[in-house]
Amino acid sequence: MKTMYDTPTVSHSGRDEDQGSIAERIERHIDDKLCGRIRYLHVACPDGLIVLQGRSRTYHAKQLAQEAAFDLTDDTPRLVNEIVVY
């Protein structure tokens, strides 16, 4: 299923990459590292920005999700962490 974020982009390394596939890769990496501790996880990558969304029981898990997103980026990206702690 295509979303509005599935448009080609150029990463910092100069490779053409699909923003949707970048978001999916980050989402899988976060889910693998945190073993499902972020519920309803969704990652979007519009215009070089990484947006994390979901729900977490702890601020620690929220921070770990952010760090996991940074694991897969070339440079320090712009990141918005909208994960809600409940």
Backbone torsions as a table, in degrees:
resi	resn	phi	psi	omega
1	MET	NA	126.7	179.5
2	LYS	-83.9	145.2	173.7
3	THR	-121.7	176.5	179.9
4	MET	-67.8	-12.0	-178.9
5	TYR	-94.1	3.1	-176.4
6	ASP	-88.9	50.0	177.6
7	THR	-112.2	146.6	-179.1
8	PRO	-62.9	148.1	176.9
9	THR	-143.2	166.3	175.9
10	VAL	-108.5	123.2	178.2
11	SER	-76.2	173.7	179.9
12	HIS	-61.7	-24.6	-179.8
13	SER	-84.4	-2.7	176.8
14	GLY	92.4	-0.6	179.0
15	ARG	-82.4	143.0	171.4
16	ASP	-78.4	127.0	177.9
17	GLU	-136.8	151.1	178.0
18	ASP	-83.6	125.6	-176.9
19	GLN	-60.6	-35.1	177.8
20	GLY	-63.5	-40.5	-179.4
21	SER	-71.3	-32.7	175.1
22	ILE	-62.9	-47.1	179.6
23	ALA	-60.5	-42.8	179.3
24	GLU	-64.1	-40.5	179.8
25	ARG	-64.6	-43.2	178.1
26	ILE	-64.5	-42.6	179.9
27	GLU	-60.7	-45.4	178.3
28	ARG	-62.9	-41.1	-179.1
29	HIS	-63.6	-44.5	178.2
30	ILE	-62.0	-46.6	-178.2
31	ASP	-62.9	-39.7	178.2
32	ASP	-64.8	-45.1	-177.3
33	LYS	-71.2	-33.0	-174.9
34	LEU	-103.3	3.1	175.1
35	CYS	49.6	44.1	175.4
36	GLY	79.8	13.3	-179.2
37	ARG	-72.6	-13.0	173.7
38	ILE	-104.9	114.5	-179.9
39	ARG	-87.3	148.4	179.0
40	TYR	55.4	37.4	-177.9
41	LEU	-63.4	132.0	174.5
42	HIS	-142.4	133.1	177.9
43	VAL	-120.9	132.8	175.4
44	ALA	-126.5	149.2	-178.2
45	CYS	-131.4	65.6	178.4
46	PRO	-80.4	129.3	172.8
47	ASP	51.0	46.2	176.7
48	GLY	77.1	5.0	178.6
49	LEU	-101.0	139.4	174.5
50	ILE	-105.9	125.6	179.8
51	VAL	-117.9	120.1	177.4
52	LEU	-101.6	131.3	177.8
53	GLN	-134.7	150.1	178.3
54	GLY	153.8	-164.9	-178.9
55	ARG	-133.4	141.2	-179.3
56	SER	-137.4	151.8	176.3
57	ARG	-84.0	-19.2	-176.8
58	THR	-135.3	152.2	174.5
59	TYR	-68.0	-29.7	178.6
60	HIS	-61.9	-45.9	178.5
61	ALA	-64.0	-37.4	176.9
62	LYS	-60.6	-44.7	179.5
63	GLN	-66.7	-41.1	178.4
64	LEU	-62.6	-37.1	177.4
65	ALA	-63.2	-41.4	178.2
66	GLN	-63.2	-45.2	179.2
67	GLU	-64.6	-36.6	177.9
68	ALA	-64.8	-36.3	176.9
69	ALA	-64.6	-39.8	178.5
70	PHE	-65.5	-26.4	179.1
71	ASP	-56.9	-31.2	-172.2
72	LEU	-103.8	16.1	-178.6
73	THR	-112.7	150.4	-178.7
74	ASP	-73.0	-53.2	-179.6
75	ASP	-117.1	-178.0	176.0
76	THR	-73.5	107.4	-177.7
77	PRO	-84.4	169.7	169.9
78	ARG	-80.8	126.3	-176.6
79	LEU	-133.1	135.5	174.7
80	VAL	-117.3	120.0	-179.2
81	ASN	-101.8	99.4	-179.1
82	GLU	-100.4	19.1	178.0
83	ILE	-68.0	129.1	-177.6
84	VAL	-94.0	130.0	175.7
85	VAL	-95.5	125.5	-178.1
86	TYR	-122.3	NA	NA
